[in-house]
């Protein structure tokens, strides 16, 4: 399936502006999400056999999730399960609606299987996203897998007011998300990464957990507080990562998403590629794979495997996903891999992970987590 996509469809898609074809594709997927027959047809082609994982008190049909950034406005919520994903992370969403950075703002480095983007949290705002989620629920089109929400900071909110900004977004979408990911690591909002500082992050997490508990206690029927994870940058030193990990128990961090995009660039001689890499923004895809795995391995070692990790960065096939899992990730996510490999990539990864689990003699995928962390 991926070979057919790469040979027949991808050249046509890649002949068009990266963001424009993303938006057109998302509109088609949104239309499919509103049509039960279309979703069933997609599921018959792309849905893999289950490879279940139990984590955060949630049941995942398989460990391969949709990474944040693909569906920022919750436009195509039902279709991600039909395409085989074991979970989806929507957003990033901010409290205030915002257009993001000026276009062009997304670029392909095709020979390296990479993307550079400086989108800047373009989204319609938390309340609008919540309304869209409510519509999907009312239409009985909710997916049968966990749905997460990536939370960002509004661009014009001062850093000193970030905690309140994040908390407002959480409250707006709380009734619909199964878990939340605090995004303080995007390179595309000015000074956002400063919020990875331990003191600043501690303040944000305190506000989020307070809002989390309030929402849980006031909803009817009463509900438990929901898992809150932190997404970290691959460019942090291990010492800086350890500062974040030190907040795990005091602030009840449920897990870490490792990693966001990188501001670093590979050294190259090709003039056309060099021009793309000189664009400001975060780099994702194959060049990020090794570093994100290093970060996963470090987190797993430092926490002795007690803090769950969602691995993301350069996953294009089952071998890439297996590398992340054996380094310490319990779940993985793809974005750039789907752009380059097509919608069949999830099924191919899950089927490959099933085969690897059996061939390595594990009774479940969970047994393989961290098996090569040393």
C-alpha positions as CSV (number, residue, x, y, z in Angstrom):
1,X,0.0,0.0,0.0
2,X,2.8,2.5,0.9
3,X,4.7,1.6,-2.2
4,X,1.7,2.4,-4.4
5,X,1.2,5.7,-2.6
6,X,4.8,6.7,-3.0
7,X,4.9,5.7,-6.7
8,X,1.5,6.9,-7.9
9,X,0.0,9.5,-5.6
10,X,2.8,11.2,-3.7
11,X,4.5,12.8,-6.7
12,X,1.2,14.6,-7.6
13,X,0.6,15.6,-4.0
14,X,4.2,16.8,-3.6
15,X,3.9,18.9,-6.7
16,X,1.6,21.2,-4.7
17,X,2.2,23.6,-1.9
18,X,2.7,21.6,1.3
19,X,0.1,23.4,3.5
20,X,-2.4,23.8,0.7
21,X,-2.5,20.1,-0.1
22,X,-2.6,19.3,3.7
23,X,-5.7,21.5,4.0
24,X,-7.4,19.9,0.9
25,X,-6.7,16.4,2.2
26,X,-8.0,17.3,5.6
27,X,-11.3,18.6,4.0
28,X,-11.7,15.3,2.2
29,X,-11.0,13.3,5.4
30,X,-13.5,15.5,7.3
31,X,-16.2,14.7,4.6
32,X,-15.4,11.0,5.0
33,X,-15.7,11.3,8.8
34,X,-19.3,12.6,8.4
35,X,-20.2,9.5,6.2
36,X,-20.5,6.2,8.0
37,X,-20.1,4.2,4.7
38,X,-17.0,6.0,3.8
39,X,-15.5,5.3,7.3
40,X,-16.4,1.7,7.0
41,X,-14.8,1.5,3.6
42,X,-11.6,3.1,4.9
43,X,-11.5,0.8,7.9
44,X,-11.9,-2.3,5.6
45,X,-8.7,-1.2,3.9
46,X,-6.6,0.4,6.5
47,X,-7.5,-0.9,9.9
48,X,-5.0,-3.4,11.3
49,X,-5.7,-6.3,13.7
50,X,-5.6,-5.1,17.3
51,X,-2.4,-5.0,19.3
52,X,-3.8,-3.7,22.5
53,X,-2.1,-1.5,25.1
54,X,-3.5,-0.4,28.5
55,X,-2.0,2.9,29.7
56,X,-3.2,5.9,31.7
57,X,-6.3,3.9,32.6
58,X,-7.2,3.9,28.9
59,X,-7.5,1.1,26.4
60,X,-5.6,1.6,23.1
61,X,-6.5,-0.8,20.2
62,X,-3.0,-0.5,19.1
63,X,0.1,1.6,20.1
64,X,0.3,3.8,16.9
65,X,-1.3,7.2,17.3
66,X,-1.8,10.4,15.2
67,X,0.6,13.1,16.4
68,X,-0.6,16.6,17.1
69,X,-0.6,19.1,14.3
70,X,-2.4,17.0,11.7
71,X,-5.9,17.8,12.9
72,X,-5.7,21.1,14.9
73,X,-9.3,22.0,14.7
74,X,-10.9,18.5,15.3
75,X,-12.1,18.6,11.7
76,X,-11.8,14.9,10.9
77,X,-12.1,13.2,14.3
78,X,-13.9,10.0,13.3
79,X,-11.7,9.2,10.3
80,X,-8.5,8.6,12.3
81,X,-9.8,5.4,13.8
82,X,-11.0,4.3,10.4
83,X,-7.4,4.8,9.1
84,X,-6.2,2.4,11.8
85,X,-4.8,4.7,14.5
86,X,-4.9,3.4,18.0
87,X,-5.4,6.9,19.4
88,X,-5.4,10.5,18.1
89,X,-3.9,13.7,19.5
90,X,-5.8,16.7,18.3
91,X,-4.6,20.3,18.3
92,X,-2.5,22.2,19.3
93,X,-5.3,24.3,20.5
94,X,-4.9,27.7,22.2
95,X,-7.3,29.7,24.3
96,X,-7.5,32.4,21.7
97,X,-8.2,31.8,18.1
98,X,-5.2,32.7,16.0
99,X,-4.1,32.5,12.4
100,X,-0.5,31.4,13.1
101,X,2.6,32.6,11.3
102,X,2.5,34.1,7.8
103,X,2.6,31.7,4.8
104,X,4.5,30.0,3.4
105,X,5.3,28.1,6.6
106,X,5.6,24.4,5.7
107,X,8.4,23.0,3.5
108,X,9.5,19.5,2.4
109,X,13.0,18.2,2.3
110,X,12.1,15.2,0.2
111,X,15.4,13.3,-0.1
112,X,15.7,13.3,3.7
113,X,12.0,12.4,4.4
114,X,11.6,15.6,6.4
115,X,9.4,18.6,6.9
116,X,10.2,22.1,8.2
117,X,7.2,24.0,9.6
118,X,6.6,27.2,11.4
119,X,2.8,27.0,11.6
120,X,2.6,28.8,15.0
121,X,-0.5,27.1,16.6
122,X,-2.9,28.2,13.9
123,X,-6.3,27.1,15.3
124,X,-9.9,28.5,15.8
125,X,-9.5,28.6,19.6
126,X,-10.4,26.2,22.4
127,X,-14.1,27.1,22.6
128,X,-14.6,26.6,18.9
129,X,-12.7,23.2,19.0
130,X,-14.9,22.2,21.9
131,X,-18.0,23.0,19.9
132,X,-16.7,20.9,17.0
133,X,-16.1,18.0,19.4
134,X,-19.6,18.4,20.8
135,X,-21.0,18.1,17.3
136,X,-19.1,14.9,16.6
137,X,-20.5,13.5,19.9
138,X,-24.0,14.6,19.2
139,X,-23.8,13.0,15.7
140,X,-22.7,9.7,17.3
141,X,-19.5,9.8,15.3
142,X,-17.0,9.5,18.2
143,X,-14.1,7.2,17.5
144,X,-13.6,4.0,19.4
145,X,-10.1,4.9,20.5
146,X,-8.7,7.4,23.1
147,X,-8.6,11.1,22.0
148,X,-6.0,13.4,23.4
149,X,-5.8,17.2,23.2
150,X,-2.5,19.1,22.7
151,X,-2.6,22.4,24.6
152,X,-0.5,25.4,23.5
153,X,-0.2,29.0,24.6
154,X,-1.9,31.8,22.8
155,X,0.7,33.9,21.0
156,X,-0.2,37.3,22.5
157,X,-0.5,35.9,26.0
158,X,2.5,37.1,28.1
159,X,4.6,34.3,29.5
160,X,3.7,35.3,33.1
161,X,0.0,34.7,32.2
162,X,0.7,31.3,30.5
163,X,-0.7,29.2,33.3
164,X,-4.1,30.8,33.1
165,X,-4.1,30.6,29.3
166,X,-3.4,26.8,29.4
167,X,-6.0,26.2,32.1
168,X,-8.7,28.0,30.2
169,X,-8.1,25.8,27.2
170,X,-8.2,22.6,29.3
171,X,-11.5,23.6,30.9
172,X,-13.0,24.3,27.5
173,X,-12.2,20.9,25.9
174,X,-12.1,18.8,29.2
175,X,-15.5,17.1,28.6
176,X,-14.3,15.6,25.4
177,X,-10.6,14.7,25.7
178,X,-9.4,11.5,27.3
179,X,-5.9,12.9,28.0
180,X,-4.0,16.2,27.6
181,X,-0.6,17.1,26.4
182,X,1.0,20.3,27.6
183,X,3.0,21.7,24.7
184,X,5.7,24.0,26.0
185,X,8.2,22.8,23.3
186,X,7.1,24.1,20.0
187,X,9.8,26.3,18.4
188,X,7.2,28.3,16.4
189,X,5.7,30.5,19.2
190,X,8.1,33.2,20.4
191,X,9.7,32.3,23.7
192,X,7.4,29.3,24.3
193,X,10.3,27.0,25.0
194,X,11.2,29.2,28.0
195,X,8.2,27.5,29.7
196,X,10.2,24.3,29.8
197,X,12.1,26.0,32.7
198,X,11.3,24.1,35.9
199,X,9.7,27.0,37.7
200,X,7.6,28.1,34.8
201,X,6.4,24.6,34.0
202,X,5.7,23.9,37.6
203,X,3.3,26.9,37.7
204,X,1.5,25.8,34.5
205,X,1.1,22.2,35.8
206,X,-0.2,23.4,39.1
207,X,-2.9,25.5,37.3
208,X,-3.7,22.7,35.0
209,X,-4.1,20.1,37.7
210,X,-6.3,22.5,39.8
211,X,-8.5,23.0,36.7
212,X,-8.4,19.2,36.1
213,X,-9.7,18.4,39.6
214,X,-12.3,21.2,39.4
215,X,-13.7,19.9,36.2
216,X,-13.7,16.3,37.4
217,X,-15.6,17.2,40.6
218,X,-18.2,19.5,39.0
219,X,-19.1,17.3,36.0
220,X,-22.2,15.1,36.3
221,X,-21.8,12.2,36.9
222,X,-18.6,12.7,38.9
223,X,-15.5,11.8,37.0
224,X,-11.8,11.2,37.7
225,X,-9.2,13.7,36.8
226,X,-7.7,13.1,33.4
227,X,-4.1,12.3,32.5
228,X,-1.9,15.3,31.8
229,X,1.4,14.7,29.9
230,X,4.2,17.0,28.9
231,X,5.7,17.2,25.4
232,X,9.4,18.0,25.5
233,X,11.9,19.4,22.9
234,X,14.6,17.2,21.5
235,X,17.1,20.0,21.8
236,X,17.0,20.1,25.7
237,X,20.1,18.8,27.5
238,X,19.7,15.7,29.6
239,X,20.1,17.9,32.7
240,X,17.2,20.1,31.5
241,X,15.1,17.0,30.9
242,X,15.9,15.8,34.4
243,X,14.5,19.1,35.8
244,X,11.2,18.4,34.0
245,X,11.2,14.8,35.3
246,X,11.6,16.1,38.8
247,X,8.1,17.5,38.5
248,X,6.5,14.2,37.6
249,X,5.5,13.1,41.1
250,X,4.8,16.6,42.7
251,X,2.6,17.6,39.8
252,X,1.2,14.2,38.9
253,X,2.5,14.1,35.3
254,X,1.0,11.1,33.7
255,X,3.7,10.7,31.0
256,X,6.1,12.4,28.6
257,X,5.7,12.9,24.8
258,X,9.2,12.7,23.4
259,X,9.8,14.6,21.3
260,X,8.6,17.8,19.5
261,X,10.3,19.1,16.4
262,X,14.0,20.3,16.5
263,X,15.5,23.6,15.6
264,X,18.8,21.9,14.7
265,X,19.7,21.0,11.1
266,X,21.8,18.4,9.5
267,X,25.0,19.4,7.7
268,X,24.5,19.2,4.0
269,X,26.0,20.4,0.7
270,X,23.0,20.2,-1.6
271,X,22.0,23.8,-2.4
272,X,18.3,23.2,-2.7
273,X,18.1,21.2,0.5
274,X,20.2,23.8,2.2
275,X,17.8,26.5,1.3
276,X,14.9,24.5,2.8
277,X,16.8,23.8,6.0
278,X,17.6,27.5,6.3
279,X,13.9,28.2,6.7
280,X,12.9,29.0,10.3
281,X,10.8,26.4,12.1
282,X,10.8,23.0,13.5
283,X,12.3,20.0,11.7
284,X,10.5,16.7,11.8
285,X,10.9,13.3,10.0
286,X,13.9,11.0,9.5
287,X,16.6,13.5,10.6
288,X,14.9,13.6,14.1
289,X,14.7,9.9,14.6
290,X,17.9,9.2,16.4
291,X,17.8,12.1,18.8
292,X,14.2,11.5,19.8
293,X,15.1,7.9,20.5
294,X,18.1,9.1,22.7
295,X,15.7,11.3,24.6
296,X,13.2,8.4,25.1
297,X,16.0,6.1,26.3
298,X,17.3,8.8,28.8
299,X,13.8,9.4,30.2
300,X,13.2,5.6,30.6
301,X,16.5,5.1,32.4
302,X,16.1,8.1,34.7
303,X,12.5,7.1,35.7
304,X,13.3,3.4,35.8
305,X,10.5,2.9,33.4
306,X,7.9,4.2,35.9
307,X,6.9,7.3,33.8
308,X,5.1,6.3,30.5
309,X,6.5,7.7,27.3
310,X,4.9,8.4,24.0
311,X,7.6,8.3,21.3
312,X,7.4,10.5,18.2
313,X,10.0,11.6,15.7
314,X,11.0,9.9,12.4
315,X,8.8,6.9,12.5
316,X,8.2,5.6,9.0
317,X,7.9,1.9,9.5
318,X,7.7,-0.9,12.1
319,X,11.5,-1.0,12.6
320,X,11.4,2.7,13.5
321,X,8.5,2.2,15.9
322,X,10.2,-0.9,17.5
323,X,13.3,1.2,18.1
324,X,11.3,3.7,20.1
325,X,9.4,1.0,22.0
326,X,12.5,-1.0,23.0
327,X,14.2,2.3,24.0
328,X,11.3,2.9,26.4
329,X,8.2,4.2,24.6
330,X,4.9,2.5,25.5
331,X,3.1,4.2,22.6
332,X,4.3,5.9,19.4
333,X,2.9,8.6,17.1
334,X,3.3,9.5,13.4
335,X,2.8,12.6,11.4
336,X,5.6,13.1,8.8
337,X,5.8,9.4,8.3
338,X,2.2,9.4,7.1
339,X,2.9,12.4,4.8
340,X,5.7,10.4,3.1
341,X,4.4,6.8,3.3
342,X,0.6,7.4,3.0
343,X,-2.4,6.3,4.9
344,X,-1.4,2.6,4.8
345,X,1.5,3.3,7.1
346,X,-0.4,2.7,10.3
347,X,-1.5,-0.8,9.3
348,X,2.0,-1.6,8.1
349,X,3.6,-0.5,11.4
350,X,1.1,-2.3,13.6
351,X,1.3,-5.5,11.5
352,X,5.1,-5.3,11.7
353,X,5.0,-4.7,15.5
354,X,2.8,-7.8,15.9
355,X,5.3,-9.9,13.9
356,X,8.2,-8.5,15.9
357,X,6.5,-9.1,19.2
358,X,5.9,-12.8,18.3
359,X,9.4,-13.3,16.8
360,X,11.1,-11.9,19.9
361,X,9.1,-14.2,22.1
362,X,7.1,-11.6,23.9
363,X,3.6,-12.3,25.1
364,X,2.6,-8.7,24.7
365,X,4.1,-5.5,23.2
366,X,4.3,-4.1,26.7
367,X,7.0,-6.7,27.6
368,X,9.2,-5.2,24.9
369,X,9.1,-1.7,26.3
370,X,12.5,-0.6,27.4
371,X,14.1,-3.9,26.6
372,X,17.0,-2.1,24.9
373,X,17.2,0.9,27.1
374,X,20.7,0.1,28.3
